[in-house]
Amino acid sequence: MGWALAGACACVGVAHANSLDTLAVFLKTTQSGRADFTQVVTSLARPDQAVRSKTSVGSFAFVRPLRFRFDYQKPFPQTIVADGQTLWLYDADLAQVTARKQAQALGSTPAALIATAADLAALQKEFTLQAEPDANGLQWVQATPKSRDSALQSVRIGLRVQAQGTALDKLDILDALGQRSVLSFERFEINPANLGVAQFNFVPPKGVDVVRP
């Protein structure tokens, strides 16, 4: 997934609201969340090659506004954790941990959209937000980074309004190189009682290299 992902639910009554309104309530009312995810990354096709894709699965959790984690399980174990100060990337196969200052590493990333922004106004400092038509049972918002140096072209956020609240359903990410990454979330839990900040502490395993760019 890399740093683009490294570096989320509203209430009944917004089913027919503008998707920006749904996103605003989602950011305000969902202080934490947890879900399983499937990620499909499609590489930019070359003239002499067919389009290639890679599928990964794992779990995702966050506590707003500073903590989140992605735990990739298949096909390769990888962990990305933001603990409030440091953004950690642990690659088990490489036996390597990369640590960056969180404030500098996030910025215009999908993580800022779903886990770190306190409200819509905060999000609009980093992104231009545009409501899109409902499709496939979801309300959609397109977010375009304001920074010209962003590693992203755009992110589409798909929200599903349901009886118990609004769940994050999809993130459709297009990076600056034309690579597309679609994350589909399942079993999204809104403000789970047993999810606390301690679950976002990360200690590098013994014997691994720790790189601090």
Solvent accessible surface area in square Angstrom, and as a share of the most:
residue,aa,sasa,rsa
1,M,49,0.22
2,G,30,0.28
3,W,56,0.20
4,A,32,0.25
5,L,3,0.02
6,A,0,0.00
7,G,0,0.00
8,A,0,0.00
9,C,1,0.01
10,A,8,0.06
11,C,67,0.40
12,V,108,0.62
13,G,69,0.67
14,V,18,0.10
15,A,50,0.39
16,H,188,0.84
17,A,34,0.26
18,N,79,0.40
19,S,5,0.03
20,L,41,0.20
21,D,76,0.40
22,T,0,0.00
23,L,1,0.01
24,A,31,0.24
25,V,39,0.23
26,F,1,0.00
27,L,0,0.00
28,K,150,0.63
29,T,59,0.34
30,T,0,0.00
31,Q,89,0.40
32,S,11,0.07
33,G,0,0.00
34,R,56,0.21
35,A,4,0.03
36,D,55,0.29
37,F,5,0.02
38,T,45,0.26
39,Q,5,0.02
40,V,56,0.32
41,V,19,0.11
42,T,39,0.23
43,S,33,0.21
44,L,118,0.59
45,A,48,0.38
46,R,148,0.54
47,P,151,0.95
48,D,122,0.63
49,Q,75,0.33
50,A,83,0.64
51,V,92,0.53
52,R,133,0.49
53,S,77,0.50
54,K,105,0.44
55,T,73,0.42
56,S,11,0.07
57,V,50,0.29
58,G,5,0.04
59,S,31,0.20
60,F,2,0.01
61,A,9,0.07
62,F,0,0.00
63,V,26,0.15
64,R,16,0.06
65,P,64,0.40
66,L,83,0.41
67,R,67,0.25
68,F,0,0.00
69,R,52,0.19
70,F,1,0.01
71,D,36,0.19
72,Y,15,0.06
73,Q,106,0.47
74,K,138,0.59
75,P,70,0.44
76,F,127,0.53
77,P,60,0.38
78,Q,35,0.16
79,T,21,0.12
80,I,0,0.00
81,V,0,0.00
82,A,0,0.00
83,D,33,0.17
84,G,19,0.18
85,Q,152,0.68
86,T,24,0.14
87,L,0,0.00
88,W,23,0.08
89,L,25,0.12
90,Y,44,0.17
91,D,32,0.17
92,A,37,0.29
93,D,93,0.48
94,L,121,0.60
95,A,45,0.35
96,Q,65,0.29
97,V,0,0.00
98,T,15,0.09
99,A,3,0.02
100,R,89,0.32
101,K,141,0.60
102,Q,7,0.03
103,A,97,0.75
104,Q,150,0.66
105,A,23,0.18
106,L,18,0.09
107,G,32,0.31
108,S,16,0.10
109,T,13,0.07
110,P,1,0.01
111,A,1,0.01
112,A,10,0.07
113,L,1,0.00
114,I,1,0.01
115,A,0,0.00
116,T,25,0.15
117,A,9,0.07
118,A,60,0.46
119,D,64,0.33
120,L,35,0.18
121,A,64,0.50
122,A,36,0.28
123,L,3,0.02
124,Q,74,0.33
125,K,159,0.67
126,E,70,0.31
127,F,0,0.00
128,T,78,0.45
129,L,21,0.10
130,Q,114,0.50
131,A,35,0.27
132,E,40,0.18
133,P,115,0.73
134,D,94,0.49
135,A,43,0.34
136,N,133,0.68
137,G,62,0.59
138,L,3,0.01
139,Q,9,0.04
140,W,12,0.04
141,V,0,0.00
142,Q,51,0.23
143,A,0,0.00
144,T,54,0.31
145,P,15,0.09
146,K,112,0.48
147,S,55,0.35
148,R,242,0.88
149,D,136,0.70
150,S,21,0.13
151,A,67,0.52
152,L,12,0.06
153,Q,82,0.36
154,S,19,0.12
155,V,0,0.00
156,R,69,0.25
157,I,1,0.00
158,G,0,0.00
159,L,0,0.00
160,R,92,0.34
161,V,39,0.22
162,Q,52,0.23
163,A,87,0.67
164,Q,134,0.60
165,G,1,0.01
166,T,0,0.00
167,A,8,0.06
168,L,1,0.01
169,D,21,0.11
170,K,63,0.27
171,L,0,0.00
172,D,16,0.08
173,I,7,0.03
174,L,60,0.30
175,D,25,0.13
176,A,56,0.44
177,L,144,0.72
178,G,20,0.19
179,Q,69,0.31
180,R,116,0.42
181,S,11,0.07
182,V,31,0.18
183,L,0,0.00
184,S,31,0.20
185,F,12,0.05
186,E,93,0.41
187,R,171,0.62
188,F,24,0.10
189,E,77,0.35
190,I,46,0.23
191,N,66,0.34
192,P,17,0.10
193,A,114,0.89
194,N,109,0.56
195,L,18,0.09
196,G,32,0.31
197,V,76,0.44
198,A,72,0.56
199,Q,80,0.36
200,F,1,0.00
201,N,101,0.52
202,F,31,0.13
203,V,126,0.72
204,P,37,0.23
205,P,52,0.33
206,K,204,0.87
207,G,83,0.80
208,V,26,0.15
209,D,95,0.49
210,V,63,0.36
211,V,64,0.37
212,R,160,0.58
213,P,104,0.66
